[in-house]
Amino acid sequence: MNARPGRRQHLPGGGGLITVDWEPGNAPAMVTLTHEGIRHVEAEEEGTARGPA
């Protein structure tokens, strides 16, 4: 994966569930759930999850 330092990246392989902010040196600074990711986690907690979009 070719991430640019200091950039935000939506990961297609993640099913649109997470966004990664990168630091210089290609180190992940923060991983954030997207709105769809939050909905997926809530559905999983309720037992109605269908998998990534």
C-alpha positions as CSV (number, residue, x, y, z in Angstrom):
1,M,0.0,0.0,0.0
2,N,1.4,3.4,-0.9
3,A,0.2,5.9,1.6
4,R,1.4,9.5,1.5
5,P,2.7,10.8,4.8
6,G,0.4,13.4,6.5
7,R,-2.5,12.3,4.4
8,R,-5.9,10.7,5.0
9,Q,-6.7,7.5,3.2
10,H,-10.0,5.6,2.8
11,L,-9.1,1.9,2.5
12,P,-11.2,0.1,-0.2
13,G,-10.1,-3.3,1.2
14,G,-11.6,-2.2,4.5
15,G,-15.1,-2.2,3.0
16,G,-15.4,1.6,3.5
17,L,-15.5,1.0,7.3
18,I,-12.3,2.8,8.3
19,T,-10.2,5.9,7.4
20,V,-6.5,6.0,8.2
21,D,-4.5,9.2,8.9
22,W,-0.8,8.7,8.1
23,E,2.3,10.3,9.8
24,P,5.6,10.9,8.0
25,G,7.4,7.6,7.6
26,N,4.2,5.8,6.5
27,A,3.2,5.2,10.2
28,P,-0.5,5.1,10.8
29,A,-1.3,8.1,13.2
30,M,-5.0,7.4,13.7
31,V,-7.6,4.9,12.4
32,T,-11.2,6.2,12.5
33,L,-14.5,4.4,11.9
34,T,-16.5,5.9,9.0
35,H,-20.3,6.4,9.4
36,E,-20.8,3.1,7.7
37,G,-18.3,1.5,10.1
38,I,-20.2,2.8,13.1
39,R,-23.5,1.5,11.6
40,H,-21.8,-1.9,11.0
41,V,-20.6,-2.1,14.7
42,E,-24.0,-1.1,16.0
43,A,-25.7,-3.7,13.8
44,E,-23.2,-6.3,14.9
45,E,-24.0,-5.5,18.6
46,E,-27.7,-5.9,17.8
47,G,-27.0,-9.2,16.0
48,T,-28.1,-7.9,12.5
49,A,-24.7,-7.3,10.9
50,R,-24.5,-8.2,7.2
51,G,-20.8,-7.7,6.6
52,P,-18.9,-4.9,4.9
53,A,-20.7,-2.9,2.2
